[in-house]
């Protein structure tokens, strides 16, 4: 089963192989971290409050704050 994958990877450029290795390693570490943090750790410590997984916690409010700052600075130039 792994032989076709190994022969396919043998023909790839060295830079592409390095990029693929970094990508697969990063994705694997992220998957292991998520599994530990949100699946195994709550099972080990059931009395602690559960943490919900999220990727970008304050994205919408940050955009609104930046937009408000931009409007404020433009308004201050008119005065």
C-alpha positions in Angstrom: 0.0 0.0 0.0 2.8 2.4 0.8 4.9 1.4 -2.2 2.9 3.5 -4.8 3.1 6.5 -2.5 6.8 6.1 -2.0 7.4 5.8 -5.8 5.3 8.8 -6.5 7.2 10.9 -3.9 10.5 9.8 -5.3 9.9 11.7 -8.5 9.0 15.0 -6.8 11.3 18.0 -6.7 13.2 18.3 -3.4 11.7 21.7 -2.6 8.2 20.4 -3.2 8.9 17.4 -1.1 10.1 19.6 1.8 7.0 21.8 1.5 4.8 18.8 1.6 6.6 17.4 4.6 6.2 20.7 6.5 2.5 20.9 5.6 1.7 17.3 6.6 3.7 17.7 9.8 2.0 20.9 10.8 -1.4 19.5 10.0 -0.7 16.4 12.1 0.5 18.4 15.0 -2.5 20.6 14.9 -4.8 17.6 14.7 -3.0 16.0 17.7 -3.2 19.2 19.7 -6.9 19.6 19.0 -7.6 16.0 19.9 -5.7 16.4 23.2 -7.1 19.8 24.1 -10.8 19.3 23.3 -11.4 15.6 23.5 -9.0 13.8 25.8 -8.3 16.5 28.4 -12.0 17.1 29.1 -12.5 13.3 29.5 -9.6 13.2 32.0 -10.8 16.2 34.0 -14.6 16.2 33.8 -15.1 18.7 36.7 -13.4 21.6 34.9 -15.4 23.9 32.6 -15.3 22.8 29.0 -13.4 25.1 26.5 -15.0 25.5 23.2 -12.7 25.4 20.1 -12.6 28.5 18.0 -10.1 29.8 15.4 -10.5 33.6 15.3 -11.9 34.9 18.6 -12.4 38.6 18.0 -12.3 39.1 14.2 -15.6 40.9 13.7 -15.2 43.3 16.6 -11.6 44.1 15.5 -12.8 45.0 12.0 -15.5 47.2 13.4 -13.1 48.9 15.8 -10.7 49.6 12.9 -13.5 51.0 10.8 -14.7 53.2 13.6 -11.1 54.5 14.1 -10.9 55.2 10.4 -14.2 57.1 10.4 -13.1 59.1 13.5 -9.8 60.1 11.9 -11.5 61.2 8.7 -14.0 63.2 10.6 -11.3 64.9 12.7 -9.6 66.0 9.5 -12.8 67.8 8.4 -13.0 69.9 11.6 
